[in-house]
Amino acid sequence: QVQLVESGGGLVQPGGSLRLSCAASGRIFRINAMGWYRQAPGKERELVASITTGGSTNYADSIKGRFTISRDKAKNTLFLQMNSLKPEDMAVYYCNAELLWPRELLWGQGTQVTVSS
């Protein structure tokens, strides 16, 4: 079993910053790529950013230049540094991991990010 636990969400003013964390535990050797998704009310879940085991990253156009995904393998933790937050970034953010042997997708419980003055 692999578990993902997110933290770091909260309320921030427009233009502010937050750092999300996703701690992985269990059979972490199964983890391949990881990523962050978000889902706003009434909208579909969308990819925000992803990172491979080799460190290659991919970002949604809407957050390029403002968000940075990183992965601390030693601490089994995924991060999302979010700067210059906008009201349209407000959503529940989910950590995601692609597991191997067998292949499956795992989701964290989500953390709420609220951007409001």
Wavefront OBJ file of the C-alpha trace (Angstrom):
o trace
v 0.000 0.000 0.000
v 1.016 3.576 -0.669
v -0.536 6.541 1.092
v -0.472 10.194 0.045
v -1.215 12.959 2.519
v -1.436 16.577 1.383
v -0.951 19.642 3.521
v -0.332 23.353 3.123
v -3.615 24.605 1.751
v -5.410 27.572 3.207
v -6.615 31.103 2.658
v -4.371 33.587 0.897
v -4.884 37.007 -0.627
v -4.484 37.535 -4.368
v -0.817 37.874 -5.167
v 0.171 35.764 -2.200
v 1.978 32.449 -1.984
v 1.361 28.985 -0.618
v 3.407 25.828 -0.567
v 1.623 22.504 -0.804
v 3.223 19.286 0.380
v 2.363 15.682 -0.340
v 3.984 13.089 1.891
v 4.160 9.549 0.556
v 4.456 6.517 2.782
v 4.274 2.776 2.492
v 5.618 0.897 -0.510
v 7.073 4.013 -2.072
v 9.302 2.029 -4.415
v 6.158 1.640 -6.523
v 5.914 5.389 -7.172
v 6.815 6.539 -10.659
v 5.643 9.980 -11.768
v 3.806 12.331 -9.425
v 1.698 15.386 -9.953
v -0.718 17.956 -8.677
v -4.263 18.328 -9.942
v -6.978 20.738 -8.940
v -10.726 20.875 -9.102
v -12.768 24.019 -8.754
v -16.506 23.911 -8.005
v -18.475 22.936 -11.077
v -15.361 22.165 -13.084
v -13.496 19.031 -14.019
v -10.296 18.007 -12.306
v -7.334 19.340 -14.249
v -3.608 18.757 -14.265
v -1.591 21.551 -12.686
v 1.910 20.122 -12.824
v 3.706 16.806 -12.970
v 7.206 15.511 -12.397
v 8.881 12.271 -13.413
v 11.357 10.227 -11.420
v 14.062 11.781 -13.560
v 12.943 15.264 -12.635
v 11.279 16.284 -15.881
v 8.398 18.651 -15.253
v 5.246 19.621 -17.066
v 2.991 22.569 -16.277
v -0.444 23.734 -17.271
v -0.296 26.920 -19.311
v -2.443 28.771 -16.775
v 0.173 28.471 -14.020
v 3.465 28.556 -15.909
v 5.895 30.979 -14.364
v 3.940 31.136 -11.111
v 3.963 27.574 -9.771
v 6.902 25.227 -9.296
v 6.681 21.496 -8.706
v 9.506 19.687 -6.951
v 10.160 16.337 -5.385
v 12.354 15.444 -2.422
v 13.009 11.763 -2.913
v 14.924 11.440 0.344
v 11.885 12.670 2.264
v 9.361 11.026 -0.067
v 7.619 14.346 -0.422
v 6.180 16.253 -3.366
v 5.847 20.028 -3.271
v 3.993 22.689 -5.179
v 5.206 26.240 -4.639
v 2.461 28.601 -5.711
v 3.278 32.280 -6.167
v 1.260 35.203 -7.476
v -1.951 33.395 -6.686
v -5.105 34.509 -8.440
v -8.769 34.005 -7.535
v -9.029 31.570 -10.446
v -6.451 29.337 -8.724
v -8.939 28.645 -5.968
v -9.726 24.930 -5.905
v -9.161 21.689 -4.071
v -5.666 20.530 -4.925
v -4.948 16.815 -5.149
v -1.662 14.983 -5.085
v -1.407 12.141 -7.567
v 1.045 9.296 -7.961
v 1.467 6.811 -10.756
v 2.266 3.472 -9.182
v 3.913 0.525 -10.880
v 3.715 -3.232 -10.288
v 0.850 -3.155 -11.050
v 0.209 0.188 -12.650
v -2.426 2.281 -10.934
v -3.158 5.875 -10.075
v -3.347 6.973 -6.473
v -4.907 10.172 -5.136
v -4.488 12.051 -1.926
v -7.448 13.398 0.015
v -7.098 16.930 -1.325
v -6.346 20.267 0.268
v -8.377 23.438 -0.186
v -6.737 26.558 -1.571
v -8.797 29.724 -1.233
v -7.642 32.943 -2.874
v -9.642 35.892 -1.677
v -9.199 39.353 -0.276
l 1 2 3 4 5 6 7 8 9 10 11 12 13 14 15 16 17 18 19 20 21 22 23 24 25 26 27 28 29 30 31 32 33 34 35 36 37 38 39 40 41 42 43 44 45 46 47 48 49 50 51 52 53 54 55 56 57 58 59 60 61 62 63 64 65 66 67 68 69 70 71 72 73 74 75 76 77 78 79 80 81 82 83 84 85 86 87 88 89 90 91 92 93 94 95 96 97 98 99 100 101 102 103 104 105 106 107 108 109 110 111 112 113 114 115 116 117
